[in-house]
């Protein structure tokens, strides 16, 4: 689908990086960016967001380039979106709708699909009038009067009922997650969650440490569902549960944050966060800030973090470990794709697990056992619920190296 991308520079942040990210988002959704239209404004136009003159420029580009869809790098109000579609006579998508569409394509598990549907319905509820203007009023005349409810009200009521049902089902899944976490808590198993900006290489790092074989690709939001593995970290620590979570992005729609709260709660209840950073990105500090904002929104900003600077092979850095003023490990530099420095991260996790308050050694294997002989033991997934995928992965003698080299985005 041929797409025209529109970005407005309001003088905040790195505008060039934001436009590049929009191009990645569009390609991840299956669109082909043909042209990019930019402008500078001090504030959005109330009617068209970009102003009438720029709207006409977009309309001309639609005709000249045979554009099939226009994608804005901003959140549009329902009125702005409706006005633009009328003026351009073409479908207009804002950033929120684009991200929701990508999530809808990527959702694979039952829980993930429920969460995406909930977010989509919450977003759609504000835009119903655009789709039902021809049925907004009740029919008049003898024998044609309705039961007292307009079509628009009917749709809102049906959406409200569906949203209520989805929240109830997600609440049930949330309780199942809590039961599993309590089970881990009773055994005092140390829990680690990988967080970070999308396409920073979290899933590749997860595979390198756990041998999980999680899907990775050079695209945004390649992984949506939380996957967990039990990894044997030696006799001193025993098993550690490591979880791979959905990636974050700037201006992540609030509907998604709310809908994916059950998934993100795996992060909230972790003992340690591995904040994966793309060391080769020129806007890495801004990305770190965006991830921390989302962590604060979900109540996970108090959990200890290790900043994992990934893709050091692309950034020209050497594998190393940095400590803070309290001698605690604060940064680890590595490359998940090549495996260089992954052993340093493993040692860092062990050090944090041993120093955790109230930590008790979790002797999952007898001293004379070889954990490398252990095979993965998948949990059975109920048709009505998607639990985090947990399996035993032993690797006492060395680091599980990732052999995935098919993309640049997960170095």
C-alpha positions in Angstrom: 0.0 0.0 0.0 1.5 3.3 -1.1 1.7 5.7 1.8 2.4 9.4 2.3 4.0 10.2 5.7 3.3 13.5 7.4 5.5 14.9 10.3 5.2 18.3 11.9 8.2 19.7 13.8 7.0 21.5 16.9 10.6 22.1 18.1 10.6 19.2 20.6 13.1 16.3 20.6 14.9 14.9 17.6 12.5 15.5 14.7 14.6 13.6 12.2 14.8 10.5 14.4 11.0 10.7 14.9 10.4 10.7 11.1 12.7 7.8 10.6 10.8 5.9 13.3 7.5 6.7 11.5 9.0 5.1 8.3 9.9 2.0 10.3 6.4 1.8 11.8 4.8 2.2 8.4 6.9 -0.6 6.9 6.2 -2.8 9.9 2.5 -2.3 9.2 3.0 -3.4 5.6 2.9 0.1 4.0 5.3 1.4 1.4 6.4 5.0 2.3 6.5 6.8 -1.1 6.9 10.4 0.1 7.4 12.3 3.4 5.9 15.7 3.9 7.2 17.8 6.8 6.5 21.3 8.2 7.2 23.5 11.2 4.5 24.8 13.4 4.3 26.3 16.8 1.0 24.5 17.6 -1.4 22.1 15.7 -4.2 23.6 13.6 -7.6 22.9 15.3 -9.2 21.8 12.0 -6.6 20.0 10.0 -3.7 19.7 12.4 -1.4 20.9 9.6 -3.3 24.0 8.3 -5.3 24.3 5.1 -2.3 25.2 2.9 -0.3 22.2 3.9 -3.4 20.0 3.6 -3.7 21.1 0.0 0.0 20.2 -0.5 -0.7 16.7 0.9 -3.7 16.4 -1.4 -1.6 17.3 -4.5 1.0 14.7 -3.4 -1.8 12.1 -3.1 -2.7 12.7 -6.8 0.8 12.9 -8.1 2.2 9.9 -6.3 -1.0 7.7 -6.5 -1.1 7.6 -2.7 -3.5 5.1 -1.1 -3.2 6.2 2.6 -1.8 9.2 4.5 -0.1 8.5 7.8 0.5 11.2 10.4 3.3 11.0 12.9 1.0 12.4 15.6 -2.2 11.7 17.4 -5.2 13.3 15.6 -8.4 14.2 17.2 -11.5 12.6 15.7 -12.6 15.9 14.2 -9.1 16.5 12.6 -9.1 13.0 11.1 -12.6 13.4 9.8 -11.8 16.8 8.2 -8.6 15.6 6.6 -10.3 12.6 5.1 -13.1 14.8 3.6 -10.6 17.3 2.2 -8.1 14.7 0.8 -10.7 12.1 -0.2 -8.5 9.3 1.1 -8.0 7.3 4.3 -6.0 9.1 7.0 -4.3 7.3 9.8 -2.7 8.8 12.9 0.2 7.4 14.9 -2.0 5.8 17.5 -4.1 3.9 14.9 -0.9 2.8 13.1 0.6 1.3 16.3 -2.7 -0.4 17.1 -2.7 -1.9 13.6 0.8 -3.3 14.0 -0.1 -4.8 17.4 -3.2 -6.4 15.8 -0.9 -8.0 13.2 1.6 -9.2 15.7 -0.7 -10.6 18.4 -0.3 -14.4 18.4 -1.5 -15.6 21.8 -5.1 -15.6 23.0 -4.2 -13.0 25.7 -2.4 -10.8 23.2 -5.4 -10.8 20.9 -7.7 -9.9 23.8 -5.5 -7.0 24.8 -5.2 -5.6 21.3 -8.9 -5.9 20.7 -9.6 -4.0 24.0 -7.2 -1.2 23.0 -8.8 -1.0 19.5 -12.3 -0.8 20.8 -11.3 2.0 23.3 -9.8 3.9 20.5 -12.8 3.3 18.1 -15.3 4.4 20.7 -14.1 8.1 20.3 -14.5 7.8 16.5 -17.9 6.1 16.1 -19.6 9.1 14.7 -17.4 9.1 11.6 -18.6 5.7 10.6 -22.3 6.1 11.4 -23.3 9.6 10.4 -25.9 8.3 8.0 -27.6 6.5 10.9 -27.2 9.1 13.6 -30.9 10.1 13.9 -33.9 7.9 14.5 -36.3 7.3 11.7 -39.4 9.4 11.6 -42.9 8.9 10.4 -45.8 6.6 11.3 -44.6 3.0 11.8 -41.0 3.9 11.4 -40.1 5.1 14.8 -37.4 3.1 16.5 -37.3 1.8 20.1 -35.8 5.0 21.4 -32.2 4.3 20.7 -30.2 5.7 17.8 -27.8 3.4 15.8 -24.9 5.4 17.2 -26.1 4.7 20.8 -26.6 1.1 19.9 -23.0 0.8 18.7 -21.7 2.6 21.8 -23.6 0.2 24.0 -22.4 -2.9 22.1 -18.8 -1.7 22.3 -19.2 -0.9 26.0 -20.5 -4.5 26.6 -17.6 -6.0 24.6 -15.1 -3.9 26.5 -16.6 -5.0 29.8 -16.4 -8.7 28.7 -12.7 -8.3 27.6 -11.7 -6.6 30.8 -13.3 -9.5 32.8 -11.4 -12.1 30.8 -8.2 -10.2 31.1 -8.8 -9.9 34.9 -9.1 -13.7 35.0 -5.8 -14.1 33.2 -4.3 -11.5 35.5 -5.2 -13.7 38.5 -3.6 -16.7 36.8 -0.4 -14.7 36.3 -0.5 -13.7 40.0 -0.9 -17.4 41.0 2.2 -18.3 39.0 4.2 -15.4 40.5 3.2 -16.4 44.0 4.5 -19.9 43.3 7.8 -18.4 42.2 7.8 -16.1 45.2 7.3 -19.1 47.6 10.4 -20.7 46.1 12.1 -17.3 46.2 13.2 -17.6 42.6 15.0 -14.5 41.4 13.0 -12.8 38.6 14.5 -10.8 35.8 12.6 -8.9 33.0 14.0 -7.5 29.8 12.7 -4.1 28.9 13.7 -1.5 26.4 12.9 0.5 23.3 11.5 -1.6 20.4 14.1 -3.1 18.1 16.9 -2.7 20.7 17.6 -6.4 20.5 15.8 -7.7 23.6 14.6 -10.9 22.0 18.0 -11.7 20.5 19.6 -11.2 23.9 16.8 -13.3 25.5 17.7 -16.1 23.1 21.4 -15.7 23.7 21.0 -16.2 27.5 18.2 -18.8 27.5 18.4 -20.7 24.2 14.6 -20.0 23.9 14.4 -19.6 20.2 12.0 -16.6 20.5 11.1 -15.0 17.1 13.3 -12.0 16.2 13.1 -9.7 13.2 14.4 -6.3 12.1 11.1 -4.6 12.6 9.3 -2.7 15.4 7.2 -4.7 17.8 8.3 -8.1 16.5 7.5 -9.6 19.9 4.3 -8.8 21.8 3.7 -11.7 24.2 5.7 -12.1 27.3 7.9 -15.2 27.2 9.6 -16.6 30.4 12.3 -19.2 30.9 13.9 -20.7 33.9 17.7 -20.6 33.5 20.1 -22.4 35.8 22.7 -20.0 36.9 25.0 -22.3 38.9 24.9 -23.8 42.4 25.1 -20.5 44.3 21.9 -19.1 42.8 20.1 -22.1 41.1 17.2 -21.1 38.8 16.5 -17.6 37.7 13.3 -16.7 35.7 14.1 -14.4 32.8 11.2 -12.8 30.9 11.1 -11.0 27.5 8.5 -8.3 27.3 7.0 -6.1 24.6 9.2 -3.2 23.4 8.3 0.4 24.1 8.3 3.4 21.7 7.9 7.1 22.1 4.3 8.3 22.5 3.1 4.7 23.1 -0.8 4.9 23.0 -2.3 5.0 26.5 -4.9 2.5 25.4 -2.1 0.0 24.7 -0.4 0.6 28.1 -3.7 0.1 29.8 -4.7 -3.0 27.8 -1.3 -4.6 28.1 -1.1 -4.0 31.9 -1.5 -7.8 32.5 1.5 -8.5 30.3 3.5 -5.6 31.7 2.9 -6.7 35.2 5.6 -9.3 34.7 7.8 -6.3 34.7 6.3 -4.7 37.7 6.9 -7.8 39.9 10.5 -8.5 38.7 13.4 -8.3 41.1 15.7 -6.8 38.4 15.2 -5.1 35.1 17.6 -5.5 32.2 17.1 -2.2 30.3 18.3 -3.1 26.8 19.7 -0.1 24.9 20.7 0.1 21.2 24.3 1.5 21.7 24.5 2.3 18.0 21.5 4.6 18.0 22.2 8.3 17.9 19.1 8.9 20.0 19.7 6.2 22.6 19.5 8.7 25.5 16.1 9.8 24.4 15.0 6.2 24.0 16.2 5.5 27.5 14.1 8.4 28.8 11.0 7.2 26.9 11.3 3.7 28.3 11.7 5.1 31.9 8.5 7.2 31.3 6.5 4.0 30.5 8.1 2.2 33.4 6.9 5.0 35.7 3.4 4.9 34.2 3.0 1.2 35.0 4.6 1.5 38.5 7.9 -0.2 37.7 10.3 2.7 38.1 11.4 1.6 41.6 12.8 -1.7 40.4 16.6 -1.9 40.2 18.0 -1.7 36.6 21.0 -2.7 34.7 21.5 -0.7 31.5 22.5 -3.3 28.9 24.2 -1.5 26.0 23.6 -3.9 23.2 25.0 -3.8 19.6 28.5 -2.7 20.7 29.9 -4.3 17.5 28.0 -1.7 15.5 28.9 1.1 17.9 32.6 0.2 18.0 32.7 -0.4 21.8 34.3 -3.1 23.8 32.6 -5.6 26.2 32.8 -4.3 29.8 31.0 -3.8 33.1 30.5 -0.4 34.9 29.6 0.0 38.5 28.0 2.9 40.4 29.2 4.8 43.5 27.9 1.9 45.6 30.0 -0.7 43.7 26.8 -2.2 42.2 26.8 -3.2 38.5 25.0 -0.4 36.6 26.0 -1.0 33.0 27.0 -4.0 30.8 28.3 -3.6 27.3 27.7 -6.5 24.9 26.6 -7.8 21.6 23.7 -10.2 21.7 24.1 -11.1 18.0 27.8 -12.2 18.3 27.6 -13.3 22.0 30.5 -11.0 23.0 30.0 -9.8 26.6 26.9 -12.0 27.3 29.0 -13.9 29.9 29.5 -10.6 31.7 25.7 -10.1 31.8 25.2 -13.6 33.2 27.7 -12.9 35.9 26.0 -9.6 36.7 22.6 -11.4 37.1 24.2 -13.9 39.5 25.8 -11.1 41.5 22.5 -9.2 41.8 20.6 -12.5 42.7 23.1 -13.3 45.5 22.8 -9.8 46.9 19.0 -9.6 46.7 17.2 -8.8 50.0 16.0 -12.1 51.6 17.5 -14.1 48.8 17.6 -17.9 49.5 19.6 -20.2 47.3 17.3 -22.1 45.0 19.0 -25.4 44.6 17.1 -26.7 41.6 19.7 -29.4 40.8 21.7 -31.7 43.1 25.4 -30.8 43.3 26.6 -33.7 41.2 23.9 -33.2 38.5 24.7 -31.7 35.1 22.1 -29.1 34.4 23.0 -29.1 30.7 21.3 -32.4 30.4 18.0 -30.9 31.4 15.5 -30.3 28.5 12.9 -27.7 28.1 9.6 -28.4 29.8 6.9 -26.2 28.3 3.8 -25.3 30.3 0.5 -26.4 28.9 -1.4 -23.4 27.6 -5.1 -23.4 28.1 -7.2 -22.5 25.1 -8.8 -19.7 27.1 -5.6 -18.2 28.5 -2.1 -17.5 27.5 0.3 -18.0 30.4 3.9 -16.9 30.2 5.9 -19.7 28.6 8.3 -21.1 31.2 10.8 -23.9 30.6 14.0 -25.2 32.2 17.1 -24.3 30.3 20.4 -25.5 31.9 23.7 -24.1 30.9 26.2 -24.4 33.8 29.3 -24.6 31.7 29.0 -21.6 29.4 26.8 -19.0 27.7 24.1 -19.9 25.2 25.3 -18.1 22.1 22.8 -16.7 19.7 23.3 -17.9 16.1 20.7 -15.5 14.7 22.3 -13.2 12.2 19.5 -12.6 9.9 18.9 -8.9 10.8 20.7 -5.8 11.9 18.0 -4.8 14.4 19.0 -7.4 17.0 22.8 -7.1 17.3 
